[in-house]
């Protein structure tokens, strides 16, 4: 009998080198550290944000108590008017409040979880194409970008919007990998729900997604175009079902569409939240037509929202929020694309760099030149792209560092990051003053070492120095952001910086910033300062009383309105922050509230929001966010009062509609003052609408 040795037929498994085995063990721990660290950081001091943006918090509260309000995104439980955005960003927090009750954590923890999910998804995308540690780098850069960290702890729509946009990129890259139609359909679904989150802003990533798939997708170009059309159809269906429902719903049976002048979601989409943001002609805005100074005036434009131009993202208002690594990322991405060179058309690394790079460039271009309403926190939408191009570009270049020109590029990228970080930190010289010099020194040394980084024993030194130079600044800003309470409709990350235009958020040392718009409203083109009704003492923290209805001339107007959270408790709010009612007023609103549809009414959504959140009773926001929406009209309000559906009118509302006698909100305020007796409760003027003076 012949005995066959079968053991030789099974090849022995190759022995895994010790350093690779240890590296493999570190991977799950490093991922856990990234995600757990992000969650802990974002949850830290979270309750300091209170109601955060009370405008949205009141709508979240309403949605937790009324399914109709949940579906439409109503500002109040009785469904008088919606917020000025579609409701998708409100749906998940509203469900959280319905389950866990109304408090700061139930509103804001879902935003934190969206932030952690965004970091995790960006890690997964980057790891697939470049490896584990580049994925960790991408996720970490996103997590510590100051404006992103701020918005992942806040209840504006940005958290959900960013997550959906990253998911759309993920689905598109999956479609490029295997050519299956299902992934492009899923891309359309993500973009569609992004539209239901913040309308046309999500459309800024559509050109990058379409160009990348058309250029690098599988199959012939005809089939790729067919896949893009299918994605477009999925996007239309995913967003259109809600738009169609709102348009077909009888207007008398649903709330007024906040932000529109004609009670139309299409008008809101194309006007106030659409083309108006680009050309500055925003009917119903705080200052229609672009604000103080015409767009394009003096070559800058942007009016009260700051100058437009190519350098807008690097100016004081935006620089410390987002721009730390933009120049470095662009340099590394260009070099990486050159290195990839003549790789096959469907090379996934090229597709990755192109889609994120186009996301960055297209969104930067639009933000830089939009003449309408623009706030620095909008730049959170750039954070995933910045993180991705830095991680992907650096990885490709590092893998080719044996080439001299590549090492020169790497060194240049480090020097740019260090010098630019020094400039940004120097804009707030009292904030950790030693840090800017440390970053500059580490960057200079790191760049020099990078020139010889092809030597193994120096590569670790180069990497550490580069990370310190690029990330120490944004980490410091993020820590300051987490330590500082953020409340109001407009906030910013990090310490106050010199020359910054925009709203205050938190001052040096973590204390609350006083005042509203940093530096007040900008001057007109002739150098004179903007004054008059609706300017001093309103959203801008000008310090002077308002005149006209809703200001000093309106009973209960008393005193300046300031949007910072530190402004006196117990009083009326302002255009950009919620009211802070006294315990006595809360008790009054709750008394006999079940006998009325609205316990009270107040001009402006933020004014009404604080009363509603603290009392738990529905408060009608007359005129919506700005007080300029024609809802309700004077006749409609008089009818509701005659039917005893509204108990109190709360004076002191500071919507911009108060300064224009042609606005319904001003007419209502004047009618109330003429026909009902004013009493003061705490520091708020109250009118009992069930007891007319006549």
DOTORMI-798131 format. One record per residue (C-alpha): residue in three letters; x, y, z. Coordinates in steps of 0.02 Angstrom, whole numbers, plus 50000, padded with zeros to 5 digits. Layout:
<nodes>
ALAXYZ;...
</nodes>
This chain:
<nodes>
UNK500005000050000;UNK500635016949954;UNK500435030250087;UNK500155047750020;UNK500725062050127;UNK499335074850109;UNK500085087350227;UNK501225093950092;UNK499725097849982;UNK499125111150105;UNK500285125950101;UNK500735132750270;UNK499975149550313;UNK501275163050301;UNK501825169450468;UNK501235187250500;UNK502665198650547;UNK502615204750725;UNK502475223250682;UNK500995219850565;UNK500115209250696;UNK500315222950825;UNK499705235950701;UNK498175225150670;UNK497815224550856;UNK497915243350866;UNK496615246350731;UNK495025242450827;UNK495685251650979;UNK496105267050878;UNK494395267250795;UNK493565265450965;UNK494645279451032;UNK494175290750886;UNK492305287950901;UNK492195287051090;UNK493315302351108;UNK492235311950985;UNK490655307151078;UNK491375311851248;UNK492035328451183;UNK490385333151101;UNK489365327851253;UNK490495337351372;UNK489675353151440;UNK488225350251320;UNK486885356551438;UNK487765373551443;UNK486985376751273;UNK485255376551353;UNK483925377951220;UNK485325381651094;UNK484375389150947;UNK482685391751031;UNK481915394950860;UNK482165376650816;UNK481965370250994;UNK480195377251001;UNK479805368250838;UNK480555352150908;UNK479455354351062;UNK477935357050951;UNK478325341650848;UNK478485331051005;UNK476695335551053;UNK475815336750886;UNK476055325050739;UNK475425338650623;UNK476745350450690;UNK478025336450671;UNK477595333750488;UNK477595352050438;UNK478935358550556;UNK477785370550645;UNK478465383250769;UNK477005380550889;UNK475925366050940;UNK474375374550871;UNK475165375450697;UNK475045393850656;UNK476695394750558;UNK478195383750515;UNK480045387050531;UNK480875393850375;UNK481615376950325;UNK480905359850283;UNK480685349150438;UNK481875334350415;UNK483155340850541;UNK481755342450669;UNK481025325050650;UNK482325315050747;UNK482535327350893;UNK480635328550905;UNK480515309750923;UNK481885310451054;UNK480905323451153;UNK479315313351135;UNK480215298451213;UNK481345306751343;UNK480435322851381;UNK480875340851342;UNK482605345851398;UNK484245351651324;UNK484975334151314;UNK483515326251224;UNK483625340051094;UNK485515340351072;UNK486085322351097;UNK485365317150926;UNK486455330650849;UNK487975323650939;UNK487585306150875;UNK487455312950697;UNK489175320550722;UNK489925304150782;UNK489085295150636;UNK489825307850514;UNK491575304950584;UNK491335286050575;UNK490695286450397;UNK492115297550337;UNK493345285550421;UNK492565270650331;UNK492605279250161;UNK494415284650180;UNK495005268050251;UNK494315258650101;UNK495405268249979;UNK496925273250080;UNK497015262350236;UNK496645262850420;UNK497735277150481;UNK497255289150341;UNK495455285150389;UNK495845289550569;UNK496645305750512;UNK495125310550406;UNK493915306950547;UNK494975316150674;UNK495165331650566;UNK493285332350542;UNK492985329950729;UNK494135344250782;UNK493655356750647;UNK492975370750758;UNK491405375050660;UNK490955356650636;UNK491195352750822;UNK490075367550862;UNK488675362450744;UNK488715344250800;UNK488255350850973;UNK486885362550911;UNK485135360350843;UNK485285369450676;UNK485045358550520;UNK486925357050487;UNK487205340750583;UNK485965330650481;UNK486435339650321;UNK488285335150339;UNK487885316950378;UNK486765315350225;UNK488045323650111;UNK489425311850170;UNK488235297250143;UNK487915303349965;UNK489785303149929;UNK489915285750004;UNK488525279149891;UNK489275287349737;UNK490985279749769;UNK490155262849794;UNK489315265049624;UNK491005269049545;UNK491745253449625;UNK490495240549563;UNK489415249649435;UNK487755244649514;UNK486275256149486;UNK485645253849663;UNK487045264649733;UNK486645279449622;UNK484815277949669;UNK485365278249851;UNK486405293649813;UNK484835302249751;UNK483895297249908;UNK485225304850021;UNK485245320949921;UNK483345321649921;UNK483255320550110;UNK484655333250117;UNK483475344750022;UNK482155341750155;UNK483465346750282;UNK484115363250212;UNK483405364850037;UNK484585370849900;UNK486185370350002;UNK486315351549977;UNK486285354549790;UNK488055361349800;UNK488715343449806;UNK487685337549658;UNK488905343949524;UNK490405335549611;UNK489445319249625;UNK488845319649445;UNK490525324649370;UNK491455311449470;UNK490275297449423;UNK490205302449241;UNK492105303449231;UNK492605288049331;UNK491095276549340;UNK490975259049265;UNK490135255449098;UNK490055266348944;UNK489575284648951;UNK487785281748893;UNK487445269849035;UNK488295281449159;UNK487155295549104;UNK485675283849127;UNK486245280249305;UNK486385298949340;UNK484615301549275;UNK484015287649389;UNK484885296349535;UNK484025312549486;UNK482345303649486;UNK482685296349658;UNK483165313549722;UNK481565321249655;UNK480485307649732;UNK481395308249899;UNK481145326949917;UNK479605329149809;UNK478395318549909;UNK478445331050053;UNK478455346349939;UNK476965339449845;UNK476025335550005;UNK476275353350068;UNK475775361249902;UNK474205350449885;UNK473685351850067;UNK472285364850088;UNK473105380650154;UNK471705382750281;UNK472125365850358;UNK473995367850377;UNK475175380750453;UNK475835395650355;UNK477485391850271;UNK478715402250371;UNK479925412950271;UNK478745414450122;UNK477665429250080;UNK476345419249985;UNK476175403750095;UNK477115393049968;UNK478515380549998;UNK479055382949817;UNK479225401649844;UNK480245398350001;UNK481365386249905;UNK481695397249756;UNK481625414149843;UNK482115417050024;UNK483095400750037;UNK483605399849855;UNK484075413149730;UNK483885426449864;UNK485385419249954;UNK486415421349797;UNK485875438549735;UNK485385446249902;UNK483585450049851;UNK482765440849996;UNK480975446350016;UNK480555445150200;UNK482365445950255;UNK482935457250397;UNK483495469750265;UNK482825465350092;UNK483985468049947;UNK485605462850027;UNK485675473350183;UNK486765488350219;UNK487645493050059;UNK487205485449893;UNK487975468849844;UNK489495471649739;UNK489775489049809;UNK491605493349812;UNK492085477149730;UNK491655467249885;UNK489795466149905;UNK488825455650026;UNK488105470550118;UNK487785467350302;UNK488355449250281;UNK490155453950244;UNK491155456550086;UNK491085443849947;UNK492605438049851;UNK493875424149832;UNK494625426950004;UNK492985426750101;UNK493335409750182;UNK494995416250247;UNK494355432450322;UNK494235434350512;UNK492405429350520;UNK492695412550435;UNK494565409050448;UNK494615401650623;UNK493015392150591;UNK493555381650442;UNK495085387850347;UNK496525380250448;UNK496935366450324;UNK496115372250163;UNK497725378450078;UNK498685362950135;UNK497295351450074;UNK497255359549902;UNK499155358149882;UNK499175339849935;UNK497695335349824;UNK498465342949668;UNK500105333849701;UNK499185317449734;UNK498215318649571;UNK499845321349479;UNK500605306049563;UNK499105295249520;UNK499395301149343;UNK498995288349212;UNK498145275649323;UNK496605267549248;UNK495095278849226;UNK494115270449365;UNK495515271649493;UNK494575273849658;UNK495905285049736;UNK495725297649595;UNK493825297149610;UNK493965299949798;UNK495085315049780;UNK494065322549638;UNK492365321149723;UNK492975328549887;UNK494035341549799;UNK492575347349692;UNK491465347649846;UNK492725359249928;UNK492965370749778;UNK491135372149724;UNK490495375449899;UNK491885387849935;UNK491505397149774;UNK489655398749811;UNK489925403749992;UNK491235416349939;UNK490135425649815;UNK488365423849883;UNK487705441349917;UNK486245436450026;UNK486145430250205;UNK487775421850251;UNK488365416250423;UNK490055409150469;UNK489295393050535;UNK488745388750357;UNK490565383950328;UNK490285367950427;UNK489745360750259;UNK491565362150202;UNK492285352150348;UNK492085334350278;UNK492885339450113;UNK494365347850199;UNK494655332650309;UNK494535320650162;UNK495715329750043;UNK497015332150181;UNK496995313650227;UNK496915306950050;UNK498155319149975;UNK499405316950116;UNK499325298050103;UNK499675297449917;UNK501115309749934;UNK501845300850086;UNK501845284349994;UNK502945292349858;UNK504105302049973;UNK505645294049900;UNK505465306849759;UNK506285323449799;UNK504915334149723;UNK503605325149827;UNK504595328449986;UNK504695346749936;UNK502795346949915;UNK502575338750086;UNK503745351150167;UNK502855365650082;UNK501175359150142;UNK501805358450321;UNK502535375950311;UNK500905382750238;UNK499895374650378;UNK501045381650513;UNK501145399250443;UNK499285400250411;UNK498915393550586;UNK500055406950656;UNK499075420250561;UNK497405413550623;UNK497985412150804;UNK498745429450794;UNK496995436350760;UNK496565432250942;UNK498225436851026;UNK497555434751203;UNK496985417051170;UNK498355404651225;UNK499695416951168;UNK501115404251169;UNK500215392251052;UNK500495401850890;UNK502375402250918;UNK502405383750960;UNK501425379450803;UNK502565390250696;UNK504145382550769;UNK503515364750751;UNK502975368350573;UNK504655375450522;UNK505575360750599;UNK504325348150533;UNK504435354950356;UNK506325354350361;UNK506315336350423;UNK505035331950291;UNK506355335650160;UNK507305320450221;UNK505795310250275;UNK506275296150157;UNK507485290750293;UNK506515279150406;UNK507195285650571;UNK506625303450529;UNK504905299550461;UNK504085298450632;UNK504805315450681;UNK504135323250521;UNK502395315950547;UNK502265321550729;UNK502855339150689;UNK501665340350541;UNK500185334850647;UNK500585347650783;UNK500785361550655;UNK499155357550568;UNK498015352350710;UNK498535361250869;UNK497635377250818;UNK495945369650772;UNK496015358350926;UNK496255373651038;UNK494795382550952;UNK493715367050971;UNK494105365551156;UNK493635383751179;UNK492035380651081;UNK491545365851190;UNK491905375651349;UNK490855390751296;UNK488945390951299;UNK488195393051127;UNK486435400051116;UNK485475410250990;UNK485135409650805;UNK486895414450751;UNK488425407550837;UNK490275405750799;UNK491665394250857;UNK493235398450954;UNK493765414651037;UNK493385432250978;UNK494575437550841;UNK495145454750788;UNK494275461950636;UNK492895449050637;UNK491175453550575;UNK489745442950633;UNK488855437550790;UNK489655433950956;UNK489665416651025;UNK490915415151164;UNK492265426751222;UNK494055424051271;UNK494245413151421;UNK492605404651392;UNK491495418651454;UNK489935423451360;UNK490115437251235;UNK489075452651260;UNK488295461451116;UNK487605455250955;UNK488415457250787;UNK490265459150816;UNK490655477250787;UNK488825481550753;UNK488055483450581;UNK489285488350446;UNK489265505950375;UNK488445511150214;UNK489545513850061;UNK489685532350105;UNK490415528150275;UNK488885532550380;UNK488285520050508;UNK486645510850495;UNK485395517450622;UNK483545518750645;UNK482105506950683;UNK482585488750680;UNK484455492250695;UNK485025499050862;UNK484425488351002;UNK483835473850898;UNK484845459350832;UNK486425469450825;UNK486605473151009;UNK486775491450970;UNK486255496151144;UNK484955509251100;UNK483075507551114;UNK482035504150962;UNK480775516550899;UNK479135512750822;UNK478025497650855;UNK478955484150948;UNK480275495851015;UNK480215509951142;UNK478685516551054;UNK477775500351081;UNK477175496651256;UNK478305483551326;UNK479685487351204;UNK480805494151341;UNK482655493451312;UNK483875485851194;UNK483725468351131;UNK485325458051124;UNK485525440951053;UNK486865434651172;UNK486375422351306;UNK487055433451443;UNK485795447051417;UNK484665449951564;UNK483615435051613;UNK481765436851640;UNK481455448651496;UNK480975448951315;UNK482115441451186;UNK482635448251017;UNK482715444250834;UNK484105431750863;UNK483845424751037;UNK482375417851135;UNK481445426651273;UNK481795422251454;UNK480165423451550;UNK480065425451738;UNK479275411851845;UNK477795423351874;UNK477485425151687;UNK477665406451659;UNK476345403151792;UNK475195415951710;UNK475375407751539;UNK475005390651611;UNK473465396551704;UNK471875392151609;UNK472935387851455;UNK471795373251413;UNK470395385651378;UNK471345393451233;UNK472165387551072;UNK473645399051105;UNK474125404051281;UNK474905419651206;UNK475555427951049;UNK477165437751022;UNK478005445950874;UNK479415435350803;UNK479775416850820;UNK481235418950939;UNK480225430251051;UNK478835417351058;UNK480015402551074;UNK480655406151249;UNK478895408451317;UNK478325392251237;UNK479825381951292;UNK479745387651472;UNK477855386651492;UNK477515371351387;UNK476025380351310;UNK475775385351128;UNK476315403251091;UNK475935410650920;UNK477465418450833;UNK476735433050737;UNK477665436050574;UNK478815421050588;UNK480685422350615;UNK480935440350558;UNK479185446350602;UNK478965450250417;UNK477895435550361;UNK476095441250331;UNK475395428450452;UNK474235431850532;UNK473515447650457;UNK472735460450571;UNK470985454750521;UNK471425436450555;UNK472165440950723;UNK470645451250771;UNK469525436650726;UNK470535424650834;UNK470465436850979;UNK468575438950959;UNK468405419950964;UNK469435419751123;UNK470765408251050;UNK472235418851110;UNK472385423551294;UNK473845435851304;UNK474895446851192;UNK476695448351251;UNK477515464951208;UNK479325468151167;UNK479445457651010;UNK480895463350902;UNK480535456250731;UNK481055468050592;UNK479245468850536;UNK478915479850689;UNK479815494450609;UNK478665495250457;UNK476875500850484;UNK476355491650326;UNK476835474950404;UNK475445464850487;UNK476515462150642;UNK476675480950668;UNK474825483450637;UNK474385469950763;UNK475545477250894;UNK474795494650870;UNK473005487950877;UNK473365478451038;UNK474165493851118;UNK472645504451072;UNK471315492351132;UNK472015482851282;UNK472795487951446;UNK474635484451474;UNK475265476651635;UNK477055471951678;UNK477455454351734;UNK479285452451780;UNK480045463451645;UNK478805458751509;UNK477315469151455;UNK475745458451447;UNK474045462151371;UNK472535451551420;UNK471625449551254;UNK470045443851342;UNK469855460951427;UNK469795475251301;UNK469855492951368;UNK468265497851273;
</nodes>
